[in-house]
Amino acid sequence: MEFNKYQEQAERTIQKSSSDDRLSSIVPFLGIIGEIGSVLTQLKIKLRDGDSYKVYKKKLSEELGDVLWYLSTIATQNSLTLEEIASQNLDKIKDRFLVDETTEYKDFDLDYPDNEKFPDEFEIQFISYVEDGINKLKIIDKRDGEMIGDPLTDNTYEEDGYRYHDIFHYGYLAIMGWSPVIRKLIKLKRKSDSEVDTNEDGARSQITEELISLFIYHHAVDLDLLKYSKSVDSGIIKQVQNLVKNTEVKECSGMQWEKAILNSYEIFNELRENQGGRVLVSKKNRKLIYLGKN
C-alpha cells in the first residue's frame, strides 16, 4: 500500500475528541507516546521469554501499526503528507550515512586558475617549542620550508593542546576541499572572482570555520577528544551544517563532515601525544595522514 493511500483511509477514522480543536490536535501527540511505550513492552516480553514468545512479530507489527496511525494523523492535522515526509527523510539519511563516494565530492576549485587552487597533496610539520615559559607551536610548509601563519599557543589558562587545532582546518581541506582559513594562510584566495573572494574566502567565512572548530572541540572534550569514537553525534553534524548553510560547503554531506571530524581528531591526538610531527594533507585521497614525529 502507498503512503498517501494509507493516509487517506486513516484520515476517515480520526475522531474528534473535544469541542476544542486545539485539544484535539494535541491528543495524537500524546497517543504516539503511549504507543511507543507499547512497542517497548513487546521488546521487554521478547527479552524475558525469548523464543517461547511466539506472537512477538504479530504483536510488534500491531503496535507499530498504531504508531503509524498516530503519525499519519499528526501529519494530516498539520497539512503534511506521509509521502513527502518519507521522501525528505530518505534524503536526510542518505546525506548523513551514505554520501561518501569520491564522485559525489564537490570540487570547489574546479573553475579557478591553478594559482588559486588547493594543492592535491602537500606535507606540513608541527613543531613545538617553549618561549618565555609558554608552550608554542609553529607550522612549516615542507614545500618551501616557510612558516604558515603565526606561532600558536593554547590561548587558555590551563594547557590543553588546542594550539594544534589548525589540523582541523587542514582536515576540512583534505576531506572536503574547503577551508577559508587555510586559503588565507597559504595565499590561495580566489581573487579572480571578487564575489567568491569576499563571500566564500573572506573574514566571515573564516570566522564561521573557527567557530565550527571550537564548537566541535567543546563537544569532543566530553568524549576524550574522540579517541575511541567511530561516529559523531548527528545533532552536532546538523548544527555544523546549519552554520554553513549559506556557503559553498553546504554541498558537503553529513557523512563527509563526519569523516573530516574523525580524521582530524585522529591526527590531532597524534600531534598532542607526540608534541608535533609531520602530516600529509591529501586532497586527492580525501584524508590526513600522520607521517611521524620527525
N, C-alpha and C positions, 0 to 999 in steps of 0.2 A: 504494500500500500504506500502511495506517495504521501509525503508530509502534509501537503495542502489538503488532500482528500481527507486525511485523518482529522486535520484541524477543523474543516468544515463540519464534519459529522460530530466531533466532540463539542463544537460550539452549541449545537442543538440541545445538549444535556446540561448546559450551565444553568444553575439555579440561583435566582436572586435571593440572597439570604437575609436581606434587610431592606427597609424602605430608604435607607441612606445609601446612596450609590457609592459613597466614599468607603463605607464599611464593607460593602460587597466586593470592592476591588482589593481589599486587604485580605479577605478570607483565603483566597488561593495561595497567597504567600505563606500564611500560617499552615495551610494544608500541606504544602510541599515539605515543610519542615517535619511534620508528623510522618509523612510517607517515607522520607529518608530514614527516619528512625525505624520504620518497619522493615526497610531494606537491610539495615544493620542488624536487626533482630534475626533475620534469616541467616546472616553470616554467623551470628552467635550460635544459633542452633546447629549449623553445619560444623562449626569448630568443636562444639560439645559432643555431638552424636556421630560425626564422621560419616562414613558410607552408609550407615544404617538410616540416615535421614534421606529416604528415597525420593521424597517430593521436593527436594531442595530447588531444582531448576524450575519446576512448575510454580512453586510459591514465589521464588525470586522474580520470575517473569511477571507474575501477577502484581507484585509490589512495584516493580519498575514501570509497569503499565500505568499504575496510579500516579507515579511521579510524572510520567509523560502527559497524563491528562491535566495535571495541575500546570505543567509547563505550557501546554497548549492554551489553557485558559488564561494564564497571565499574559501570554503573547497576544491573544485575541483582544483582551481588555485594553491592551496598550497599542493596538493597531499595528502589530508586528506579525510576520508570518514565520512559521517553523522552517519553511524553505529557505528564506533569506538568513535566518539565524544559523541554520546548519551550514549554509554556504560560506558565510562570514567566519564561522568557527573553523571550517576546514582551511581557509586562507590563513587564519591566525596560527593554527598549529603547524601548518606547513612552514610558515616563516620561522617559527620557533624551533622546530625539531628536524626539518627535512632539507632546507635550502642550504646546502654546503658543497654543491658541485662547482668545480673550478669555472665551468662555463657560465655559471649564474652569478659570478662575482662581477661587480661593476668596475670598469677601468676609468677612473675619474680623470686620468691624464691623456686619454686616447687622442683627443683632438688638439693637443697643445705641442709646441715645439720641444725638441729634445732638452733644451736648457731650462725647461720648466717642469720636466717630468721627474718623479722619484726614480732613483736607480732600481733596477731589477733586484740587485743584491749588493750589499756592502757590509764591511765589518767596522764595529766600533769597540772602544775599550774604555771600561770604567776604572778609573784609578783613584783609590782612596789615599788621603794624606791628612796630617794634622797640622794646623796652623794656629798659633796663639791659643793652644789648648782646645781648639774646636775641630771636630771631625768634618772634613770637607771632601768633595768629590769633583773630579773633572772628567769629561767625556771626550775622548780623542777619536777623530775620524781617521781610520787607518789608511784611507786612500791618499791623504796628503799629510798626515801627522799633525794636523791642526786641531785645536780645541774647539768643540762645538758648544756655543753659548758660554755662559759664565760659570764659575765654580759654584757648586750647590752645597747647602747644609740642610739639616732636618727642619730648620725653622720652628723649633719647639723647645720647651724647657727640658724635656726628657728625650734622650736619644732613642729614636725608633726606626731608623734606617730609611725614612721617607726620602732622603737625599737620592736614593736610587730610583725614585718614581718615574724619571724620564723614560724608563724602559716601557712603561705603559703606553707612552706616545709612539715609541718605536714598534710596539705590538700592534697598535691601530694601523700604523703604516704598513707593516708586513702583511697582516691578515686582510685588512680591508682597503689598503691603498689610500688611506685618509689620515691626515694629521696636520691641521693648520699650524700647530706649534712647531713641528719639525720642519715644515715648509719654510717658516720664518728663520729658524735656526740655521738651516743649510742653504738658505737663499734660493728657494725654488718656488717662490710665489708666482702665480700665473698672471703676470703683468700684461700679457698680450691681450687679455680680456679684462678691461677695467672693472666691470661689474662683478666678475668672478673673483678678481683680486681683492675687491672691497668686501663682498658679501660672504664669500666662502673661505678666503685666506686671511681675512682681516682680524682685527682685535676681538670683535665679538665672538667669532668662531673659536679663536684661541682661548678666550675666557671660558667658553662653553666646554671645550675639551678639558681644560684644567679642572673645571667643576665636576665633570663626569669622573675624572680620575680620582678626585678627592672623595666624591660620593661613594664610589665603589670601594675605595680603601677603607672608609669607616665601616662599611658592611663587612669587608674581609677581615678586619681586625678581630671581630667576634667569632670568626671561623678559622682561627690560627693561620691567617693570611692565605687561606685556600690551599694549604699544603696537601691536604688529603681529599680535596673536593674534585669530583668528576663532573659536576654541573654547577650552574649558577642559578639562584632563585629567579623564577620567571618574573616576579614582581620587580626585581632590580633591573632586569633586561627591559621591561616595559617602561620603567621610569627613564632609563637611558634613551630609549627610542623616542620618548616624548620630548626629551630635551633637545634632540636633533631633528625634530620633525620638519623644521623649515630650512634644513640644509641638505646638501647633496648626499650626505651619508645616510639619509633616510632610506636610500635604496638598499642598504645592507640589512640582511635578515637578522632575526633574533639569534639564530644559531651561529651566524658569523660573529656577532658580538660576544656570544658565549665563548667561542673558540679564541677570540682575541684576548678576552679577560683571563681565561685559564692559562693560555700560553704565556702571557705577560707575567702572571703571578708565579708561574713555574720558574721563569728566568729571574724575576725579582728576588725570589727566595734564594736562588743560587748566588746571586750577586751579594746579598746580605750575609749569607753564611761564609762566603769566600772573601769578603771585603773587596769586591770588584771582580774584574775579569773581562774576557773578550766575548762579544756576541755577534753572530751573523744575523743581519736583518735581511731576510729573503722574501721579497715581494713575489718573486716568481714561483716560490714554493709555498707561499702563504704561511710562513712560520718564523719564529725566532729560534735560534739555536745557540746554546751556551757552549763556547769553544774551550773554556778553561780559564784558570786564573791568570796565566801569563801567555 
